């Protein structure tokens, strides 16, 4: 397959010898950019506002237990990303069998669905209803595809949408499916769907073997994804870069169309840092707030219209093991608030230090400040324990301890107005040729870890003379899953020291 051209319509300042690069955020995108630049001799400073590296890809720790925030499989078809992972952490990767299921009204469905499992679980009457609904959608599709419900129903039928998509999606996002943009479905579901698996079970369609989410095993750092970013930070410091923890960026100075400095709130008070480039992974709304009056009022108003979904994990420690074989289980069952359950024993045994015990991650989607977010940790541990019993996944009396980790702004929301707001913000940001938004929150784009890293790589290559349109990452399946991407020549690629 020949790669499609990638042309960047926005100006990017070239990186010159002696330039200092200020990187806002110590997650996958920020640390990827900082690592590549520091490796090549650039002066780089990373500002991380918390005491943890990795952002949503961090590994939290509690009494020796390590747990993943959201579940992060290390699998990609983006070759530069794959090379960089192994350059940083090669010998610490383990191979993990992939198993996940859907819990729906007391029954379990393999994900992806398998023929016997799907038909026996749904029953012949429901299977016929799904197939009839699918046929009707093909004969009489909705002529408008503006929202998630319309997009999914047109492709998979209303019945399957109601069973496997509606409840879970609304639990995740906290808004009706009719308010979620269709482009989120197109970006996230792409060629993988539960519908195709069900239809395949009825011999109506053949499943593709090329869909990335159907892999049977994946790579995983032995001590969780945060191990990758902790190692990355140490390596970039070895190259001469700086990583400053507890440095929360509160201001960005823009003068004459250029970003010239950032201001940080630190334990020692406010500090100011000057630089020739700023790479930002902070949420777009926060970025515009940091620029303040340097951004016109309509831009500030547009940024305030961007919304985020927050997230928390209740890690339960149980005096039991071998509870279930899944890495995670999606909870589509109505009546409980938990959205997904991870079994960290099945990610890496090294994350659970005490033999005979299990650590489960009960994941809840919420809005910062709502009832779930504001609940006391003890209340959340009690809720998670109760719901674990309701679902029949484990004996709640076996829970011996628990803790809570809250993750603000985990997911940028694709609501009905976000695109207009983001476009208005970009009209202001794009001409600032030394300010480079990257990553999930930095671009208000629901990217996986590998695509977030790719945006950072492209920005570094653009600073060295390439011409990639960073905003096109993860908008076209063929381009981003199959294209062979190369760093500009003669600048050294990120994989120069790969073993």
N, C-alpha and C positions, 0 to 999 in steps of 0.2 A: 504494500500500500504506500503510495507516495504521500508525503506529508503535505498538509495544507499550509500555505504561507501564513506567517504571523507578523503582522505589521502594526506597529504602535503609532497611533495618531496623536499621541500626547508628547510634549517636549520633555526630555530627560537630560539633566546636566551630566557631563562626563566626569568621572572620578579622576582627579589630578593628584600627583604625588604630594603628600603632606596634608591632604584633605582629612578632616575628622568627620566620621560618620556617627551620628547619634541614633541609637536603635531603641524604640519605645516598646517594651514588653519582652519578657523572657519565655515566650511560648515557642512552639515549633517554627513558626514563620520568622519571628525576630531572631531566634538563635541560629537558624539556618543562614540567614543573611549575614549575621555577625561572624559566624564561623568561616564562611567563604571569604569574607573581606579580610578578616584577621589573618587567615591562612596565607593570603596573598600580600600581606604586609601593610594593609591599611590601618589607620588609627581608628579603633572602634570602641564605643562605650555603650553598654546595654543597661537600660534602666528598668528594673522590675519593682513594682510597687508593693509586693508581698514578700513573704519569706520562703516561697516555693517557686521552683522553676517548672516550666512545662505547660502553664495555663490549664486548659481543660484536659491536656494530656499528661498532667502531673500524676505522681503516685503518692497518695496520702499515707501517713504512717500513724499507728496507734498501738502502743504497748508491744512493738515488734511486728505487728501485723501491717502488711502493705496492701493497699487496694486502689484499684483503677477508678478514675472519675469518668464514667461513661462507656468504658469498654473500647479498647483501641487495638484492632488487629493490624499487624504490620504486613500489609499486602498491597502491591501497587504494580501497575504496568508502566509507570513513568520511570524510565531507566536511570536518569540522574539522581532521583530520589532513592531508588534502591541502592545505588552505589554509595551514596552518602551515608545511609543507615549503616552499611557494613564497614565503611571507613571508620565510623565513630565507635561502633559497638559490636564488631563482627563476632567475637568468640562468646559473647554473652547472650546471643540469640538462641532460643530453643524453638522447636517445632511443636505446635499445639494442634491437636485434632479439633476441627470445627464442628460443633453441634449446637444448634439453637432450635427452640420450639416455641409455638404459640399456645398460650393457655386461654381457652375460650369456653366459658360456661362449663367448667369442670372437665373438659376434654383437652387433649394435647394434640397439636398438629405439627409435624415436622416442618421446619423452615429451611430450605424450600420444601414445598409439599411433595409427597410421594404418592403414587397412584393408590395403593391399597389403604395407606394411612388416611389420605384425604377422603376417599369415598366411604370407607367404613366409619370414619369419624363424623362426617356430615350426614351420612345416611343417604339412601337412594332417592328419597323424595327431595331432600335439599339439593342434592347434586343435580337433579333434573331442573329444579327451579333456577339454579345458577346457570346452567347451560341455556335454558330458555331465555333468561334475562340477558345473557351474553349475545344470543342470536338477535334479540330485539334491539339491543344497542347497536349492532352492526347494521340492521335494516333501517332503524330510525334514530340515528345519533342526534344528540343535542346540537343544534347549529352553532351554539355559542360555547366557547371553552375559556371562560375567564377565571374560573375558580377551581379548586381542588376537586370538589364533588363532580363537577361537569367533566373534568379531564379524566378522572378515574372511571366514572360511570360509562363514558363513551367507549373506553377501551376494554373494560372488564365486566360491564353490566352492573346494574343498580344493586342486585342482590349481593354479589360478592363485595361490592363497595360497603354495603351496610354491615356485613358480617365481619370483614377483616380489615377495613380501613377506617371507617367513620369513628368508632368509639376510641380506638387507640390514638388516632391522629388528633382528635379534639382533646384528649387527655394530655398529649404532648404539648400542644400549642395553646390550650386554654381559650381558644376562640372557635366559632363554628367553621366547618370545612368550607362553607360558602364564602367565608371571608379570607381564605388562604389562596394566594395566587396560584394559577395553574402552572406557572413556570417552576414553582417549587416541586410539584409532582414530576414535571418533565425532567428536572435536574436530578432528583433523588431516586425516582423509580426507574427511569430510563427503560432499558430493555428487560429488566428483571421485574417479574410480577407474580403474585400469588395466583392470579387468574390464569396465566400461561401454564403454571404447574397443574392447576386443576384441569384445564382443558387438555393438557398433555396426558393426564391420567385417563381421560376419555378417548385417547388416540385421535384427538382433533388437531393438536399441534405438536411439533417436535421441539424439545427444549434445546436451546443453544448451549454449546459447551464453552462458549467464549465469554460468557457474562462473568464479570469479575467477582460478584458477590456469591457465586455458587462454588467457591473453592472449598475443598474438604479439609485443608489444614492451612495454618498461617504461621508466620514468624512472630515471636514475642520476646521482648527483653526478659531475662530470667527474673528480675526484680521489679517488673512493671514498666510502663512507658516512661515514667519519670526518670528511670535509669538512663535512658537515651539522652535526655536533656541535661541531666546532671553531668554526664560524661562530656557532652558537647560543650558545656560551659567551661569545664576544666581544660579541655583541649584549646578552646579559643583564648583562654587566659594564658595558656602556654605559648600561644602565638603572639602574645603581647596585648591582647584585647582586655577590656575591663568589663566586669559584670557587677553592677551596683544594686544590691538588694535593699528593700525598704526605701526605694527612691520612686515615689509616685509622681508622675509628670502631671503638673497642674496648669502649666502655661507653655504655649509655643509662640515665640515672637516671629511675626512675618513682617518684613520690611522691604519695600520696593519689589514686591512680588517674589521674595525669597524667604525661606525659613532660615533664621540666623541663630536661634538659640532656643533652649528649653529650660523651663524652671521646674524644680522638683521639690516636693515636701519630703523631708528626710528626718530621721531621729535627731539630727543636729540642727534642724531648722531648714528654712528655704535655701536652695542652692541654684545657681544658674550655670549652664554649660553652653558654650558656643560651638558651632559646627558648620560644615559646608554642605552636609546632607543630613536629612532626617528621614529614617524609615520608621513608619508608625504601624503598630498592630493594635493600638487602642481602639475601642469602639468608635465608629464614625461620629456618633453623637458626642462622645467625650472629646474627640479630636477637635470638633468645631467649638465646643465649649472652651477648650484650652486656648484656641486662637482668639476667642472672645470678640471684642469690638473690631478686631482686624478682619472679621468676616462680616459682610453686609447683613442687615437685619433679616431679609428674606431667606438667606442661607441658614442663619441661626434658627429661624422658625422651621425650616425644612428639616434640619438635623433633629430638632426636638420631636418631630413627627415619626422618627424611626424608633421602632419598639423591639424589645428583647424578651426572650423567655428565659427564666432562671431555673435553677436545678439544684437539688440536694441529694446526697447519698447517705442513707442510714446503714452503716456497716454493723451487722450483727455477728457476734461470735457465738457459735453453738458447740456444746459438748457432744458432738456427733460428727460422723463423717460418712462419705459416700451417699449423700442425700439425693443427688441426681447427677447425671452425666453431662448435662448441658454446660456450655460456657455462660450462656444467658438464656432467659425465658422472657418472651414478650407477653405482657399481661393485657389481653384484650377483653377480659371478663369485666362486665359492668359491676358496680357495687364496691370496688376497692379503689383506693387512690394510687397505689403503686403502679408504675408504668412498665418497669423492667426489673428483673432480678438476676444478678450475676453471682456465679459461684467461683470465687477466686482460687479455690483448690484446683479447679479445672483449667485455670489459666497458667498457673505456675505453683508447684508445691512449695517453692522457696518463699512465697509470699505469706504462707501460713506457718508460723514458727513452732507451734505446739502440736505434736502428733495426736491424732484422734479428734481433732477439732476442725471446724469449718468456718470460714468467713464468707458471709453473703452480703452483697451490696444491693440494698432495696432502694431503687431510684424513683424519685418523685419530681415531677415537673411543676413549677410554680412561678409566681411573680414575686419579685422582691417586695417584702412588706405585707404580703397576704397572710392568711391564717397558717398555712403550712410553713412558710418562710419564717414567720415570727414565733412559731411555737418553740417552747423550750426543748432542749435536746432530749430530756427524759421523756417528754410527751411523744416526741417523734420515735424514739426507740420503742416505746410502748405500742404506738400505732403500727409500726413495722412488724413487731412481734405478733400482734393480733392478726394482721392481714396475712402473714406467713401461715398462720394456723388456718385462717379462713380458706385459703387456696389449697390447703392440704399438702403443701410442699415439705413441711417439717413440723415436728412437735414443738410448739412454742415454749414448752417448759424446759427445753434443752438450751434456750438462749441464756447465756451467762454474762454477757456484757455487750456494749454497743456504743457507738459514737456517731457523730453527724459532721459532714463536711458540706458547706454551702458554696455554690459556684454561681456568682452573679453573671448575667449576660452570656449565658452558655450558648444560646441559639438566637441569631438574628431572625426576626419574624418577617415573612413575606406576606404581609397583609395587602389589602386592596389599594392602599395609597403609598406603599413603601417605594415603589419604582419611581414615582413622580418626585418624592422627597429626595431619593438618592441621586437622581439625575440633576436636580437643582443644586445639591451639594457638590457634585462632581464638576459642574460648570465653574465653580469657584476653585476647587482643589486642583483640577487637572492642569491649569496653566502654571501652578507653582512647581517649577521644573526640578527642584531639589527636595521636594517633599513627596515621599513614596509610600502610599498606603498598601499594606500587604496582609494576607491572612484572613481568617474567617471574620472576625469582628472588624478588622482594619478595613475591609471592603464591604461589610454588611452582606456577606455571601456565605451560604451554608456549604462550606468546603470541608472535605475530610482532611485529615492530617497531611496526606501526601500532596493534595492539591494546594493546601496552604503553604507547604514548603516550596512547591513549584512556583507560586507567585513570588516568593522571596528570591528564589534562584533567578527568575526572569528579570527582576528589578536589578540585581547585581550585574547580570549580563548586559542589561540596558545601560547601566552606569559605565560599562566598559566598551560600549559601542554597538551592542546588538539592538534589535528593533522589535521586541516582542510586545504584543498588546496584552498586558497582564490581566486586564478585565475580561478577557475571553477565556481564561482558565475555567474549566468545568462548566462550559455552556454548550459544548458540542461533544457528544459521546465519542465519535470516531476520532476527532482531533486529539482529545486528551487521553484516551485510553490506548491508542495505537500509534500515535506519532512518535518518531524518534527525534528527541530534542537535543541540540548540541549547544555548548557554550560558544561564545564568539572566539575567534582566533585573532591574535595570538594569546589572548588572556587565558590563564590556566583554568581548567575546569575544576569543579568541586571535588572530582574524583582523582585528582593528581596523585595523591598518596595512598590510594586504595590498595589493599593487599590482594 
